[in-house]
Amino acid sequence: MIVALETVEELNEIKKYLPKEIYLEISDGRVGLIMNKGATKWNGIKELLKQYKIKSEETIAFGDDNNDIEMIEKCGIGIAMENGIDEIKNKAKYICGENENDGIANWIEENILENV
């Protein structure tokens, strides 16, 4: 579920009513994402790694917001978007261009395809 948030007080008020298996995360500084604790990007990646027998060190993750931090930390190469929040940029190995300027495509072209 997605909720619009105006203040931190609203965030704290909503959190009081959530059962323990549900969490509220802030995205883009003003949007609240209410999700099951098991519904994370990293958990999805882990399932794919298991299914395809790939090591996490062999993966690349791109992210720009709070809900991307775990996968940026746990994938082999974590890449933050230039327009991402400071916390994710501090945890990433690399920073690529902005979403709006084909940052991911440019990084892949410059760092992977040129070496093929």
C-alpha positions in Angstrom: 0.0 0.0 0.0 1.2 3.5 -0.8 0.4 6.5 1.4 1.2 10.2 1.0 3.0 11.6 4.1 3.3 15.3 5.0 5.1 15.0 8.4 7.1 12.6 10.5 4.2 12.7 13.0 2.0 11.1 10.4 4.6 8.4 9.8 4.8 7.6 13.5 1.0 7.6 13.8 0.6 5.0 11.0 3.4 2.8 12.4 1.5 2.4 15.7 -1.3 0.5 13.9 0.8 -1.9 11.8 1.2 -5.5 12.9 4.7 -6.8 13.5 4.9 -8.5 10.1 4.3 -5.3 8.2 6.6 -2.3 7.9 6.4 1.3 6.7 9.3 2.7 4.6 9.7 6.2 3.3 10.5 6.6 -0.4 11.2 9.8 -2.2 11.1 11.6 1.2 7.3 11.8 1.1 5.7 8.5 0.1 5.1 5.8 2.6 5.3 2.2 1.4 3.5 -0.3 3.6 4.7 -3.8 2.9 5.1 -7.2 4.4 8.6 -7.5 6.0 9.4 -10.4 3.5 8.6 -8.3 0.5 12.0 -6.7 -0.1 14.1 -6.3 -3.2 16.9 -8.2 -1.6 14.6 -11.1 -0.8 13.5 -11.2 -4.5 17.1 -11.2 -5.6 18.0 -14.0 -3.2 15.3 -16.2 -4.7 16.6 -15.6 -8.2 20.2 -16.3 -7.1 19.1 -19.6 -5.6 17.0 -20.5 -8.6 19.7 -19.8 -11.1 22.6 -20.9 -8.9 24.3 -17.5 -9.0 26.5 -16.1 -6.2 25.6 -12.6 -4.9 29.2 -11.5 -5.6 28.3 -12.0 -9.3 25.4 -9.5 -9.2 25.0 -5.8 -9.8 22.3 -3.7 -8.2 21.3 -0.1 -9.0 19.3 2.0 -6.5 18.4 5.5 -5.5 16.3 5.3 -2.3 15.8 3.7 1.1 14.2 0.6 -0.2 17.4 -0.1 -2.3 20.0 0.0 0.5 20.0 -3.6 1.5 20.5 -4.9 -2.1 23.2 -2.3 -2.7 25.0 -3.5 0.3 24.6 -7.3 -0.4 25.0 -7.5 -4.2 28.5 -7.9 -5.6 28.5 -4.4 -7.0 26.2 -1.7 -5.6 25.6 1.3 -7.8 23.8 4.4 -6.7 22.0 6.8 -9.0 23.4 10.3 -9.1 20.0 11.6 -8.1 19.7 9.1 -5.2 19.7 9.9 -1.5 23.0 10.5 0.2 22.7 7.4 2.4 22.6 5.1 -0.6 25.5 7.0 -2.4 27.6 6.5 0.7 27.0 2.7 0.7 27.5 2.2 -3.1 30.7 1.2 -4.7 30.0 3.4 -7.8 27.6 6.2 -8.7 26.1 6.4 -12.1 24.2 9.1 -13.9 20.6 10.1 -13.1 17.5 8.1 -13.9 16.3 10.7 -16.3 19.5 10.7 -18.3 19.9 6.9 -18.9 22.3 6.5 -16.0 22.0 2.8 -15.8 22.3 2.2 -19.6 25.3 4.4 -19.8 27.0 2.7 -16.9 26.4 -0.8 -18.4 27.7 0.4 -21.8 30.8 2.0 -20.4 31.7 -0.7 -17.8 30.4 -3.9 -19.2 29.7 -3.8 -22.9 32.9 -2.1 -23.8 34.8 -5.0 -22.2 32.9 -7.7 -24.2 
